[in-house]
Amino acid sequence: MATGSGSLPIFQRYTANGVPIPIARQTLRLREKYVILLIFVTFGTFCFGAVLFIPEKVGLETIDLNIGGEVGEVLFPHPQISIKPGEGFIDKHDDEEHRIQDEQILKDKIVFQMRQDKALEEAQAALQGNPKEVLDAIQKEKEEILHNQKQEELKKVEEDIRLKLSNVEIVDTGVVGVKGREPTDADVKEKRDKVREMMKHAWTGYHKYAWGENELKPNSKVGHSASIFGRSRMGATIVDATDTLYLMGLMEEYRQARDWIATDFNFATQASDASVFEVNIRFVGGLLSAYAISGDSIFKMKAVEVADKLLPAFNTPTGIPMAMVNVKTGGSHNWGWASGGSSILAEFGSMHVEFVYLSEITGNPIYREKVQKVRDFLDDIDKPSGLYYNYLNPKTGKWGNQHACIGALGDSFYEYLLKSWIQSGGEDKQAKRMYYDAVDAIEQKMKQTTAGGLTFIGEYRSGRIDRKMDHLACFSGGMFALGAKGSDKEEHYLDLGAKLTETCHKAYDNTATKLGPEGFRFDGQAEAVAMRANEKYYILRPETFESYFVLWRLTKDQKYRDWGWEAIQALEKYCRVENGYSGIRDVTNPRPAHDDVQQSFFLAETLKYLYLLFSEDDLIPLDHWIFNTEAHPLPVVSKN
């Protein structure tokens, strides 16, 4: 569909790849339709009256009317009749039956004439009052009639386009790192093949029971959609999984995804508010990654369509975007629970790598300009103790609660500073400086060590440390390790990354299911243990596996692959169901209940990182690619 806010013409328009645009039905205002109706009724009744009331052998004669004291003269085909107030009707017929018939005919004629005169007067008044408005209404009505006549023809054209799109060949683009070698070790290959089979199982259940829906409820065999997606069927799992399918060599499944995106995915039909952050990392990021690895321009075009719908969220005094945007109206707002109308650091700070890449491949600077304004604002703002708090008011530019963390609400902001620097080929000096300043402050203010020797990053709350970590924070082991190269403390950061990853593995190892809880604490004798009921669930999250993958690539320490295989076995035992995979409600219970949701990020992230953990280094090499926070690979500018 066309980007921007311009209105569509009445006739069908096509996108660059030939996909037809749904026609926006134009509705006439009530007054316009009423005026048009009056015109047609007047014309119709005049013709009808002429045929009905003019006898073949009687000429037109004058009838004098005196009704209610007013005398008028009209033309009717009837002998002259005089009517006086209070006298009723007098005619020259003596026959009673004929007299009654004639009387009724005259009544009908009088009513008809009065209605006709009134209609003509109203139509004339409307034309005199605003003739252009009436003529425009008539023109629109004509166009709508023509539009309706073309529908069958347009449907046939659309089917032809769908067929052509589905026949696009999948070719090897030669992009570095898209196709890696098969593992030479038979055991490693067997484990990687197992992950591919898991992906196929997850995809098959979704394709069978929830195709086009955002996610799958595998036990209920129906679609599922979280509030972050809005109420529309946007195929989040399809878009999220496309690059994973390609990298795993599941080309039949990839074609299914690609063809649905080409012919059925239309973000403009989203009928409610959607999360700017989630749409960016899953939809924009997923489409851009699919474009980067396949070279298929349909993905680039669709990414532009989605990104353009997010731009109104940036229209704030500071340039900090709102959390939610209405695709139809462009209206935006923040979460009601977010510290007095604040935006969230992890959300508005995690759009840089996608928007910069989008400007690179389209030549349109608007995307880069939007996120750079956010970056500059954060660079200039005062940071108490060097920390970035999780809440920032986009209207006043003031921090909200004094809460900082690398888990929920803060996590991916720090990740994107590091990856923006890597993505730029080392050119983005601002991102590098901001990243190392931020992680130095985090280490000084928030790093903790337990009596048992575990290292973790606690949460800073108004000067005190909450001794807990989210599962979401387990990505940080990989982040610190990835950021080691290029710093002046390379060994230190690599060691810190390894220690944090070991802590997250401990949280997995401490449970009955060997799957990690949503949150875990370090209180007293409990180290890396979920203490509260709302911390014990596991929703197929990938963050710990991401750190296993990065540490394996950088150190080649076998324990990371061993830990990954333990996780695969646990997923198969506790999360695999007949039609896909489900999260579980209590990782400490050896017989956990399923939550009946196969998250889209399970296919985008969890299985991708496990597959790459058992792949050779030439598949998505880390010096050529970065991963957005949804694990969608985007190229380093100077390398690809």
C-alpha positions as CSV (number, residue, x, y, z in Angstrom):
1,M,0.0,0.0,0.0
2,A,1.0,3.6,-0.4
3,T,2.9,5.0,2.5
4,G,2.1,8.3,4.2
5,S,-1.2,9.8,5.1
6,G,-2.6,10.8,1.7
7,S,-6.1,9.6,0.8
8,L,-6.6,6.9,-1.8
9,P,-8.5,7.5,-5.0
10,I,-11.6,5.5,-5.7
11,F,-10.0,3.3,-8.3
12,Q,-7.7,0.5,-7.3
13,R,-4.0,1.3,-6.7
14,Y,-1.1,-1.2,-6.8
15,T,2.1,-1.4,-4.8
16,A,5.5,-1.7,-6.4
17,N,5.5,-5.5,-6.4
18,G,2.0,-5.6,-7.9
19,V,0.1,-6.4,-4.8
20,P,-3.4,-4.8,-5.0
21,I,-4.4,-2.3,-2.4
22,P,-7.8,-2.8,-0.7
23,I,-10.2,-0.1,-1.9
24,A,-11.2,2.4,0.8
25,R,-15.0,2.7,0.5
26,Q,-16.0,6.4,0.4
27,T,-19.2,7.1,2.3
28,L,-21.3,10.1,1.4
29,R,-22.5,12.4,4.1
30,L,-26.2,12.2,5.0
31,R,-27.1,15.6,3.6
32,E,-25.5,14.8,0.2
33,K,-27.4,11.5,-0.1
34,Y,-30.6,13.2,0.8
35,V,-30.2,15.9,-1.8
36,I,-29.3,13.3,-4.5
37,L,-32.4,11.2,-3.5
38,L,-34.6,14.3,-3.8
39,I,-33.3,15.0,-7.3
40,F,-34.0,11.4,-8.5
41,V,-37.4,11.2,-6.7
42,T,-38.5,14.5,-8.3
43,F,-37.4,13.3,-11.8
44,G,-39.0,9.9,-11.3
45,T,-42.3,11.2,-9.9
46,F,-42.6,13.8,-12.7
47,C,-42.2,11.1,-15.4
48,F,-44.6,8.8,-13.5
49,G,-47.2,11.5,-13.2
50,A,-47.0,12.3,-16.8
51,V,-47.7,8.7,-17.8
52,L,-50.3,8.1,-15.2
53,F,-52.4,11.2,-15.3
54,I,-52.6,12.3,-19.0
55,P,-55.5,10.6,-20.7
56,E,-55.1,9.9,-24.4
57,K,-58.1,11.9,-25.5
58,V,-58.3,14.6,-22.9
59,G,-56.3,17.8,-23.0
60,L,-54.9,19.8,-20.2
61,E,-57.3,22.1,-18.5
62,T,-57.1,24.5,-15.6
63,I,-58.2,23.5,-12.1
64,D,-58.8,26.3,-9.7
65,L,-57.9,25.3,-6.1
66,N,-58.9,27.2,-3.0
67,I,-57.5,25.3,-0.1
68,G,-57.3,26.8,3.3
69,G,-57.9,30.2,1.9
70,E,-55.1,30.1,-0.6
71,V,-55.8,30.0,-4.3
72,G,-53.5,28.2,-6.7
73,E,-53.6,27.2,-10.3
74,V,-52.2,23.8,-11.5
75,L,-52.5,21.9,-14.7
76,F,-54.3,18.5,-14.7
77,P,-56.2,16.5,-17.3
78,H,-59.6,16.9,-15.7
79,P,-62.7,19.1,-16.2
80,Q,-62.8,22.4,-14.3
81,I,-63.6,21.9,-10.7
82,S,-64.1,24.6,-8.1
83,I,-63.4,23.9,-4.4
84,K,-64.4,26.2,-1.7
85,P,-63.5,26.1,2.0
86,G,-65.8,23.8,4.0
87,E,-67.8,22.7,1.0
88,G,-65.9,19.6,0.0
89,F,-65.9,18.4,-3.6
90,I,-68.6,19.3,-6.1
91,D,-68.5,17.8,-9.6
92,K,-70.8,17.4,-12.6
93,H,-71.3,13.6,-12.2
94,D,-74.6,12.5,-10.7
95,D,-73.6,8.9,-10.3
96,E,-72.4,8.4,-6.7
97,E,-69.7,5.8,-7.6
98,H,-68.2,7.9,-10.3
99,R,-68.3,10.9,-7.9
100,I,-66.3,9.0,-5.3
101,Q,-63.7,7.8,-7.8
102,D,-63.3,11.2,-9.2
103,E,-62.9,12.7,-5.8
104,Q,-60.1,10.2,-4.9
105,I,-58.3,10.8,-8.1
106,L,-58.3,14.5,-7.4
107,K,-57.0,14.0,-3.9
108,D,-54.2,11.8,-5.3
109,K,-53.3,14.5,-7.9
110,I,-53.3,17.2,-5.3
111,V,-51.0,15.2,-2.9
112,F,-48.7,14.3,-5.9
113,Q,-48.4,17.9,-7.0
114,M,-47.7,19.2,-3.5
115,R,-44.9,16.5,-3.0
116,Q,-43.4,17.2,-6.4
117,D,-43.4,21.0,-5.7
118,K,-41.8,20.5,-2.3
119,A,-39.1,18.1,-3.8
120,L,-38.3,20.6,-6.5
121,E,-38.1,23.5,-4.1
122,E,-35.7,21.6,-1.7
123,A,-33.5,20.3,-4.6
124,Q,-33.4,23.9,-6.0
125,A,-32.5,25.3,-2.7
126,A,-29.8,22.8,-2.1
127,L,-28.3,23.5,-5.5
128,Q,-28.4,27.3,-4.9
129,G,-27.0,26.9,-1.4
130,N,-23.9,24.8,-2.3
131,P,-24.1,23.4,-5.9
132,K,-20.4,22.2,-5.8
133,E,-21.1,20.0,-2.8
134,V,-24.1,18.4,-4.5
135,L,-22.3,17.9,-7.8
136,D,-19.3,16.4,-5.9
137,A,-21.7,14.0,-4.2
138,I,-23.2,13.0,-7.6
139,Q,-19.7,12.4,-9.0
140,K,-18.7,10.3,-6.0
141,E,-21.9,8.2,-6.5
142,K,-21.0,7.7,-10.1
143,E,-17.5,6.6,-9.2
144,E,-18.8,4.2,-6.6
145,I,-21.0,2.6,-9.2
146,L,-18.1,2.2,-11.6
147,H,-16.0,0.8,-8.7
148,N,-18.6,-1.8,-7.9
149,Q,-18.8,-2.9,-11.6
150,K,-15.0,-3.5,-11.6
151,Q,-14.9,-5.7,-8.5
152,E,-15.0,-9.1,-10.3
153,E,-12.4,-8.0,-12.7
154,L,-10.1,-6.8,-9.9
155,K,-10.5,-10.0,-8.0
156,K,-9.2,-11.9,-11.0
157,V,-6.2,-9.5,-11.4
158,E,-5.4,-10.0,-7.7
159,E,-5.4,-13.8,-8.0
160,D,-3.1,-13.5,-11.0
161,I,-0.7,-11.4,-9.0
162,R,-0.8,-13.8,-6.1
163,L,0.2,-16.6,-8.5
164,K,3.1,-14.7,-9.9
165,L,4.4,-13.7,-6.5
166,S,4.3,-17.3,-5.3
167,N,6.4,-18.4,-8.3
168,V,9.4,-16.2,-7.4
169,E,12.5,-18.4,-7.3
170,I,14.5,-18.7,-4.2
171,V,18.1,-18.1,-5.2
172,D,21.4,-18.1,-3.4
173,T,22.3,-14.4,-3.1
174,G,25.9,-15.1,-2.1
175,V,25.6,-12.9,1.0
176,V,28.4,-13.8,3.4
177,G,27.3,-16.0,6.3
178,V,23.8,-17.0,5.1
179,K,24.8,-20.6,4.2
180,G,27.3,-22.3,6.5
181,R,29.1,-25.6,6.3
182,E,27.6,-28.8,7.7
183,P,29.2,-29.7,11.1
184,T,32.1,-32.1,10.7
185,D,31.4,-33.7,14.0
186,A,28.6,-36.3,13.7
187,D,27.4,-35.7,17.3
188,V,27.2,-32.0,16.8
189,K,25.4,-32.5,13.5
190,E,22.9,-34.8,15.1
191,K,22.1,-32.2,17.8
192,R,21.8,-29.4,15.2
193,D,19.4,-31.6,13.2
194,K,17.4,-32.1,16.3
195,V,16.9,-28.4,16.6
196,R,15.8,-28.2,13.0
197,E,13.3,-30.9,13.7
198,M,12.0,-28.9,16.6
199,M,11.6,-25.9,14.4
200,K,9.7,-27.9,11.8
201,H,7.4,-29.3,14.6
202,A,6.6,-25.8,15.9
203,W,6.0,-24.5,12.5
204,T,3.7,-27.3,11.4
205,G,1.4,-26.9,14.4
206,Y,1.2,-23.2,13.8
207,H,0.6,-23.6,10.0
208,K,-2.1,-26.2,10.6
209,Y,-4.1,-24.5,13.4
210,A,-3.2,-20.8,13.5
211,W,-2.1,-19.7,10.1
212,G,-2.2,-16.0,9.8
213,E,-2.8,-15.5,13.5
214,N,-0.1,-13.9,15.7
215,E,0.7,-17.0,17.7
216,L,-0.5,-20.6,18.4
217,K,-2.2,-22.1,21.4
218,P,-1.0,-25.6,20.7
219,N,-3.2,-27.5,23.1
220,S,-6.3,-25.6,22.2
221,K,-5.5,-25.8,18.5
222,V,-6.4,-22.1,17.9
223,G,-4.7,-18.8,17.4
224,H,-3.5,-16.5,20.2
225,S,-2.7,-12.8,20.3
226,A,-1.2,-10.8,23.1
227,S,-2.2,-7.2,23.6
228,I,1.1,-6.0,22.3
229,F,0.0,-7.0,18.8
230,G,-3.4,-5.3,18.8
231,R,-6.5,-7.2,17.9
232,S,-5.7,-7.9,14.2
233,R,-4.4,-11.1,12.7
234,M,-0.9,-9.9,11.7
235,G,1.0,-13.2,11.4
236,A,3.6,-12.3,14.0
237,T,4.9,-15.9,14.1
238,I,5.3,-15.9,10.3
239,V,7.3,-12.7,10.2
240,D,9.3,-13.7,13.2
241,A,10.2,-17.1,11.9
242,T,11.0,-16.3,8.3
243,D,14.8,-15.8,8.7
244,T,15.1,-18.8,11.0
245,L,13.5,-21.0,8.4
246,Y,15.9,-19.7,5.7
247,L,19.0,-20.2,7.8
248,M,18.0,-23.7,8.8
249,G,17.4,-24.6,5.1
250,L,13.7,-25.3,5.6
251,M,12.9,-23.9,2.2
252,E,9.4,-25.2,1.7
253,E,8.4,-23.6,5.0
254,Y,10.3,-20.5,4.1
255,R,8.3,-20.2,0.8
256,Q,5.1,-20.6,2.8
257,A,6.2,-17.7,5.0
258,R,7.5,-15.6,2.1
259,D,4.3,-15.9,0.0
260,W,2.0,-15.1,2.9
261,I,4.0,-11.9,3.6
262,A,3.9,-11.0,-0.1
263,T,0.2,-11.4,-0.6
264,D,-1.6,-11.3,2.8
265,F,0.5,-9.2,5.2
266,N,-0.9,-5.7,5.3
267,F,0.0,-3.8,8.5
268,A,-2.4,-0.9,7.6
269,T,-5.4,-3.2,8.4
270,Q,-4.3,-3.2,12.1
271,A,-7.5,-2.0,13.8
272,S,-6.2,-1.1,17.2
273,D,-3.2,0.2,19.2
274,A,0.0,-1.8,19.0
275,S,3.3,-1.7,20.8
276,V,5.9,0.5,18.9
277,F,8.7,-1.5,20.4
278,E,7.3,-5.0,19.8
279,V,6.3,-4.1,16.2
280,N,9.7,-2.7,15.5
281,I,11.8,-5.7,16.9
282,R,9.5,-8.4,15.5
283,F,8.0,-7.0,12.3
284,V,10.4,-4.4,11.1
285,G,13.4,-6.4,12.3
286,G,12.1,-9.7,11.0
287,L,11.3,-8.2,7.5
288,L,14.7,-6.4,7.3
289,S,16.5,-9.6,8.3
290,A,14.6,-11.6,5.7
291,Y,15.6,-9.0,3.1
292,A,19.2,-9.0,4.2
293,I,19.7,-12.8,4.0
294,S,17.5,-13.4,0.9
295,G,17.8,-10.2,-1.2
296,D,14.0,-10.4,-1.9
297,S,12.8,-6.8,-2.2
298,I,9.3,-7.7,-1.1
299,F,10.6,-7.8,2.5
300,K,12.1,-4.3,2.2
301,M,8.9,-2.9,0.8
302,K,6.9,-4.4,3.6
303,A,9.3,-3.2,6.3
304,V,8.9,0.4,5.0
305,E,5.2,0.1,5.2
306,V,5.3,-1.0,8.8
307,A,8.0,1.5,9.9
308,D,6.1,4.4,8.3
309,K,3.1,3.6,10.6
310,L,5.4,3.9,13.6
311,L,6.7,7.3,12.8
312,P,3.8,9.3,14.4
313,A,4.8,7.9,17.8
314,F,8.0,10.1,17.6
315,N,6.0,13.3,17.4
316,T,6.7,14.5,21.0
317,P,8.5,17.6,22.3
318,T,11.7,15.5,23.1
319,G,11.5,13.2,20.1
320,I,11.2,10.3,22.6
321,P,8.5,8.0,21.1
322,M,5.3,7.0,22.8
323,A,4.9,3.3,23.7
324,M,1.7,2.6,21.7
325,V,0.5,3.8,18.3
326,N,-2.8,3.5,16.5
327,V,-2.1,2.5,13.0
328,K,-5.4,3.9,11.6
329,T,-5.3,7.4,13.3
330,G,-1.6,7.9,14.1
331,G,-2.5,8.7,17.7
332,S,-0.1,7.5,20.3
333,H,0.1,7.2,24.1
334,N,2.1,5.5,26.8
335,W,1.3,2.6,29.1
336,G,-1.0,3.7,31.9
337,W,1.2,2.0,34.5
338,A,4.5,3.6,33.4
339,S,5.5,6.1,36.0
340,G,3.3,9.1,35.3
341,G,3.0,8.9,31.6
342,S,6.7,8.0,30.9
343,S,8.2,6.1,28.0
344,I,10.3,3.0,28.8
345,L,14.1,3.0,28.3
346,A,14.2,-0.5,26.8
347,E,11.5,0.3,24.3
348,F,12.4,3.8,23.0
349,G,16.1,2.9,23.2
350,S,15.8,-0.3,21.1
351,M,14.9,1.0,17.6
352,H,18.3,2.3,16.4
353,V,19.7,-0.7,14.5
354,E,16.5,-1.4,12.5
355,F,15.9,2.3,11.6
356,V,19.5,3.0,10.6
357,Y,19.6,-0.1,8.4
358,L,16.3,0.9,6.8
359,S,17.7,4.3,5.9
360,E,20.8,2.6,4.5
361,I,18.8,0.4,2.1
362,T,16.1,2.9,1.1
363,G,18.1,6.1,1.0
364,N,15.4,7.8,3.1
365,P,17.1,9.6,6.0
366,I,13.9,10.0,8.1
367,Y,14.3,6.7,10.0
368,R,17.9,7.5,11.0
369,E,17.0,11.0,11.9
370,K,14.2,9.9,14.3
371,V,16.4,7.5,16.3
372,Q,19.4,9.7,16.2
373,K,17.3,12.4,17.9
374,V,16.5,9.9,20.7
375,R,20.2,9.0,21.0
376,D,21.3,12.7,21.2
377,F,18.7,13.5,23.8
378,L,19.9,10.6,26.0
379,D,23.5,11.6,25.5
380,D,22.9,15.1,26.7
381,I,20.6,14.4,29.6
382,D,21.9,14.4,33.1
383,K,22.5,10.8,34.3
384,P,22.7,10.5,38.2
385,S,25.7,8.3,39.1
386,G,26.1,7.6,35.4
387,L,22.9,5.4,35.4
388,Y,20.1,5.5,32.9
389,Y,16.7,5.2,34.7
390,N,14.0,3.0,33.2
391,Y,11.4,5.8,32.8
392,L,11.6,9.1,30.9
393,N,8.7,11.5,30.3
394,P,8.6,12.3,26.5
395,K,6.9,15.6,27.1
396,T,9.0,17.1,29.9
397,G,12.3,15.2,29.3
398,K,12.5,14.3,33.0
399,W,13.4,10.9,34.5
400,G,10.7,9.0,36.3
401,N,11.3,6.6,39.1
402,Q,14.9,6.1,40.2
403,H,15.0,2.5,38.9
404,A,17.8,1.1,36.8
405,C,18.4,-2.5,35.7
406,I,19.6,-4.7,32.8
407,G,16.5,-6.8,32.9
408,A,12.9,-5.9,32.1
409,L,12.5,-2.2,31.2
410,G,16.2,-1.5,30.6
411,D,17.8,-4.5,29.0
412,S,18.0,-3.9,25.2
413,F,18.9,-0.2,25.4
414,Y,22.4,-1.2,26.4
415,E,22.5,-4.0,23.9
416,Y,21.6,-1.5,21.1
417,L,24.4,0.9,22.0
418,L,27.0,-1.8,21.6
419,K,25.4,-3.3,18.5
420,S,25.0,0.1,16.8
421,W,28.7,0.6,17.2
422,I,29.4,-2.9,15.7
423,Q,26.8,-2.4,13.0
424,S,28.5,0.8,11.8
425,G,31.8,-1.0,11.3
426,G,33.3,1.0,14.3
427,E,32.3,4.4,12.9
428,D,29.6,5.2,15.5
429,K,31.9,6.6,18.2
430,Q,29.0,8.1,20.1
431,A,27.4,4.7,20.6
432,K,30.7,3.2,21.7
433,R,31.3,5.9,24.3
434,M,27.8,5.8,25.7
435,Y,27.9,2.0,25.9
436,Y,31.2,1.7,27.9
437,D,30.2,4.6,30.2
438,A,26.9,2.9,30.9
439,V,28.3,-0.6,31.6
440,D,31.0,0.9,33.8
441,A,28.4,2.6,35.9
442,I,26.3,-0.6,36.0
443,E,29.3,-2.6,37.2
444,Q,30.2,0.0,39.9
445,K,26.7,0.5,41.2
446,M,24.8,-2.8,40.6
447,K,27.2,-5.8,40.3
448,Q,27.1,-8.2,43.2
449,T,28.9,-11.4,44.2
450,T,27.3,-14.0,46.5
451,A,28.9,-16.0,49.3
452,G,28.9,-19.0,46.9
453,G,30.8,-17.0,44.3
454,L,28.0,-16.3,41.8
455,T,28.1,-12.9,40.1
456,F,24.9,-11.1,39.2
457,I,23.7,-7.6,38.3
458,G,21.1,-6.5,40.8
459,E,18.4,-3.8,40.3
460,Y,19.0,-0.2,41.5
461,R,16.1,1.3,43.3
462,S,16.6,4.8,44.8
463,G,20.1,4.1,46.1
464,R,19.6,0.5,47.2
465,I,20.1,-2.8,45.4
466,D,17.4,-5.4,45.0
467,R,19.2,-8.7,44.9
468,K,17.4,-10.3,42.0
469,M,17.8,-10.9,38.3
470,D,15.2,-11.4,35.5
471,H,15.5,-14.1,33.0
472,L,15.5,-11.2,30.5
473,A,18.8,-10.0,32.1
474,C,20.5,-13.3,31.1
475,F,21.3,-11.9,27.6
476,S,23.9,-9.7,29.4
477,G,26.5,-12.4,29.6
478,G,26.7,-12.5,25.9
479,M,26.6,-8.7,25.7
480,F,29.5,-8.1,28.0
481,A,31.5,-10.8,26.2
482,L,30.7,-9.4,22.8
483,G,31.7,-5.9,23.9
484,A,35.1,-7.1,25.3
485,K,36.8,-6.8,21.9
486,G,37.6,-3.2,21.2
487,S,37.6,-2.1,24.9
488,D,40.6,-1.4,27.0
489,K,39.5,-4.1,29.4
490,E,39.0,-7.0,27.0
491,E,39.8,-9.9,29.4
492,H,37.8,-8.3,32.2
493,Y,34.6,-8.0,30.2
494,L,35.0,-11.4,28.7
495,D,35.3,-12.9,32.2
496,L,32.3,-10.9,33.5
497,G,30.2,-12.2,30.6
498,A,31.3,-15.8,31.4
499,K,30.4,-15.3,35.1
500,L,27.0,-13.9,34.4
501,T,26.2,-16.7,32.0
502,E,27.3,-19.3,34.6
503,T,24.9,-17.6,37.1
504,C,22.0,-17.9,34.6
505,H,22.8,-21.6,34.0
506,K,22.8,-22.1,37.7
507,A,19.2,-20.8,37.8
508,Y,18.3,-23.4,35.3
509,D,20.1,-26.2,37.1
510,N,18.4,-25.3,40.4
511,T,14.9,-26.2,39.1
512,A,13.2,-29.6,38.8
513,T,12.7,-29.2,35.1
514,K,16.2,-27.8,34.3
515,L,14.4,-24.7,32.7
516,G,15.0,-21.2,33.9
517,P,12.5,-19.2,35.9
518,E,11.3,-15.8,34.9
519,G,13.1,-14.3,37.9
520,F,15.5,-15.5,40.6
521,R,16.9,-14.1,43.8
522,F,20.0,-14.2,45.9
523,D,18.7,-14.0,49.5
524,G,20.4,-15.8,52.3
525,Q,21.2,-19.4,51.4
526,A,19.1,-19.1,48.2
527,E,21.3,-18.3,45.2
528,A,19.7,-18.0,41.8
529,V,16.4,-19.5,43.0
530,A,12.9,-18.4,42.2
531,M,11.3,-17.5,45.5
532,R,7.9,-16.2,44.5
533,A,5.0,-17.8,42.6
534,N,5.1,-15.1,39.9
535,E,8.8,-15.8,39.2
536,K,8.5,-19.6,38.6
537,Y,7.1,-19.7,35.1
538,Y,9.0,-20.3,31.8
539,I,7.6,-19.0,28.6
540,L,10.1,-20.5,26.1
541,R,12.6,-17.6,26.6
542,P,15.9,-17.4,24.7
543,E,18.2,-15.1,26.7
544,T,20.3,-17.7,28.4
545,F,20.8,-19.6,25.1
546,E,21.8,-16.4,23.5
547,S,24.7,-16.1,26.0
548,Y,25.6,-19.7,25.5
549,F,25.9,-19.1,21.7
550,V,28.0,-15.9,22.0
551,L,30.3,-17.4,24.6
552,W,30.8,-20.6,22.5
553,R,31.7,-18.5,19.5
554,L,34.2,-16.4,21.5
555,T,35.8,-19.1,23.8
556,K,35.0,-22.5,22.2
557,D,34.5,-23.8,25.8
558,Q,32.6,-27.1,25.4
559,K,30.4,-26.4,28.5
560,Y,28.3,-24.0,26.5
561,R,27.3,-26.7,24.1
562,D,26.7,-29.1,26.9
563,W,24.5,-26.6,28.7
564,G,22.6,-26.0,25.4
565,W,22.0,-29.7,24.9
566,E,20.6,-30.0,28.5
567,A,18.2,-27.2,27.6
568,I,17.1,-28.9,24.4
569,Q,16.3,-32.1,26.3
570,A,14.4,-30.2,28.9
571,L,12.4,-28.4,26.2
572,E,11.5,-31.7,24.6
573,K,10.5,-33.3,27.9
574,Y,8.4,-30.5,29.5
575,C,7.4,-28.1,26.7
576,R,6.8,-30.2,23.6
577,V,3.2,-31.1,23.0
578,E,1.4,-32.7,20.1
579,N,1.0,-29.6,18.0
580,G,4.0,-27.4,19.0
581,Y,5.6,-26.1,22.2
582,S,4.1,-24.5,25.3
583,G,5.4,-22.5,28.2
584,I,5.1,-24.0,31.7
585,R,3.7,-22.4,34.8
586,D,6.1,-23.7,37.4
587,V,9.7,-24.8,36.6
588,T,10.1,-26.1,40.2
589,N,7.4,-28.7,39.7
590,P,8.4,-31.9,37.9
591,R,4.8,-32.1,36.6
592,P,4.2,-28.6,35.5
593,A,1.0,-27.3,33.8
594,H,1.3,-25.8,30.3
595,D,0.3,-22.2,29.7
596,D,-0.8,-23.2,26.1
597,V,1.0,-20.5,24.2
598,Q,3.8,-21.0,21.6
599,Q,5.4,-17.5,21.7
600,S,6.5,-16.1,18.3
601,F,10.0,-15.5,19.8
602,F,10.4,-19.2,20.4
603,L,10.8,-19.6,16.6
604,A,12.6,-16.3,16.1
605,E,15.1,-16.5,19.0
606,T,15.2,-19.6,21.1
607,L,15.5,-22.2,18.3
608,K,17.7,-19.9,16.2
609,Y,20.3,-19.5,19.0
610,L,20.3,-23.2,19.8
611,Y,20.7,-24.0,16.1
612,L,23.6,-21.6,15.7
613,L,25.2,-23.0,18.9
614,F,25.6,-26.3,17.1
615,S,26.6,-24.7,13.7
616,E,29.9,-23.8,12.3
617,D,31.2,-20.2,12.7
618,D,30.7,-19.4,9.1
619,L,26.9,-19.3,9.5
620,I,26.1,-15.7,10.6
621,P,29.7,-14.9,11.6
622,L,29.8,-12.3,14.4
623,D,32.2,-9.9,12.5
624,H,29.7,-9.7,9.6
625,W,26.3,-9.6,11.4
626,I,24.6,-8.3,14.5
627,F,21.4,-9.6,16.0
628,N,18.6,-7.3,17.0
629,T,17.0,-8.0,20.3
630,E,14.5,-10.5,18.6
631,A,17.5,-12.4,17.2
632,H,17.0,-11.1,13.7
633,P,20.4,-10.8,11.9
634,L,21.3,-7.5,10.3
635,P,24.5,-6.9,8.4
636,V,27.5,-4.9,9.5
637,V,27.5,-2.0,7.0
638,S,31.1,-2.3,5.9
639,K,31.0,-6.1,5.5
640,N,27.7,-6.8,3.8
